[in-house]
Amino acid sequence: GQPFNAFEFNNNIRIAIPSKFHPFHVDMKWSDNSFTFTFNKELTPNDIDEIILICESLGFYGYKYNIKTDHELPDYNHQIKKSNTQGNLTLVASQYLRNNQPKEILEKYEEDQDFWTEKRANIFSDVNLTKDECLIDSFRKSQNRCFVDASVFPRNNIREYISLYDTVIIAIPLADSPNSQSFYDIFKISKIELLELVRRGRIKFVAFQNLQRYDSNFLADVLSVDPECVLFSRRLAAATLLAIREKTGLFGFAFDSSTQYNLLKECYNSKVDALKILAESLSENIAFFEYGINQRGALGISQFCGASFAAQIYKSRGRDYGIELMTSAMSLEFSLGLGAHHFPFEHTGYSEVNACKILNGIYNGVQQSQNELREMEIQTLLSNIFTINNDMNVLELDDILSKYSRRMIPQILQEYAHLTPEELSFKIYSLNKDIKAIEKRKQNLSILDLSGFAPVVAGAVMEYKGLSGAGYIALLPWIFKLLKVTTNNSKIFSNEIFSNLEALTLNTPRNTMLVHKIRQDMPK
């Protein structure tokens, strides 16, 4: 039921046929079922057999193949598709882009295309393939990462995201929309600062649409610093499909026609309303699922999985939320594939939060916690709790926070999320009071003098009297002071174990101790 035009035919053929045979011209005639290929060099019999096998693997069986040679055959003259025109969302063959994309981009884009050509059958049907096998190595290193979709909507200051996560993965803004902004304007960061954060591995990107919709200069800049910092559409599509498959056991598979028929028949004939709704959802998309992903990559996934099912549920209740669910599902599903925390877009005029809660229930079987940290709260909480402001030098901020465990910061912010202004003010007041108490206790601890032995003696007496462990706790202040004098490794005190011991020594919660330390390091 999907159109198949000359552009898509030529695009698919050029993706499938290896680079060594390019450029070439191909013409297919329905009248006599013939393919006519024209190459710019002579082909051997083995080369011809390879071309025919590739065409048959694409479904073109029983055709006559005519091979011609034209040594003057010109290179491709590909015209960029304008926004909102047919073919604008199709992933263009890399061979068409050789003359209008920088080398840094083209190499990585071709690797992504070759991955899809090689793994496509396995991605749709192999139950043993995992999403991590589809991600490039640099996207698997950090376990503390978030995904922010900036392709269309504006997002928050970059300082907010890097304060919470070791790795921030960002969907690059599209450059061909009328109201498009540059990455630097959206995230309030300079080019030099961004490239340094990319070099440190703190920021990575996904480009999930047609490559021609992005700023090629921006892509070339970041790839020149870290060739592994961008995940293109086909690998993202593969990782996302496999993550959805792991979550649901159903969505993300391409079934053969017999399995499709039997699955839909069983669902329609059941007496369970939910299964009938599922069948309605699958029947609309299942026949061209593989085709849609092959043409559009990651961009096509939201049409075929949980969002379609959720839309049918609400449609059965007389409500049409199809567009809202489809658009919201895209970034949520990408975050599943990336193994990253997801921030739904939220603005006073439009919010994806409720749609993502519905989809989260489908993929995870539970609704999100009411205390889930929301994007619009981050800046206020970071400013009030850690005294982090959005004007400070972003590299200095990263230097400071890299000494600590960032994965604890979102947990701390969640304790203050969803409070009224009055509740938040009182909770911050209590926090400030606790931090002043920490500072006072620290003043009472002298640095490596005889008074440092007093608590040791006191602890030993307590141990003698039967208070188990008191001697060890009393030794801690003195041991900390000795280490600070004798070691040059400041990172040892940012270690989680030492942080816990220090919090125990000062009789204060670990989270409060971390807030105190970060505040001390922030520029005044």
BELBEL-V324939 format. One record per run of one state. SS is the DSSP state (@ for helix, = for strand, . for the rest). FROM is the first residue (numbers start at 1). LEN is the number of residues. Records with the same first field share a line. If there is no record, write none. Layout:
SS: FROM-LEN / FROM-LEN
This chain:
.: 1-5 / 17-2 / 22-2 / 30-4 / 40-5 / 58-6 / 70-24 / 98-5 / 126-5 / 134-3 / 140-5 / 150-8 / 163-4 / 172-11 / 188-3 / 200-3 / 208-3 / 214-2 / 226-4 / 249-8 / 270-3 / 304-2 / 316-6 / 339-2 / 343-3 / 347-4 / 352-1 / 365-10 / 387-7 / 402-5 / 415-6 / 444-6 / 465-5 / 487-3 / 495-1 / 506-4 / 522-3
@: 6-11 / 19-3 / 45-13 / 94-4 / 103-23 / 131-3 / 137-3 / 158-5 / 183-5 / 191-9 / 211-3 / 216-10 / 233-16 / 257-13 / 273-31 / 306-10 / 322-17 / 353-12 / 375-12 / 394-8 / 407-8 / 421-23 / 450-15 / 470-17 / 490-5 / 496-10 / 510-12
=: 24-6 / 34-6 / 64-6 / 145-5 / 167-5 / 203-5 / 230-3 / 341-2 / 346-1 / 351-1
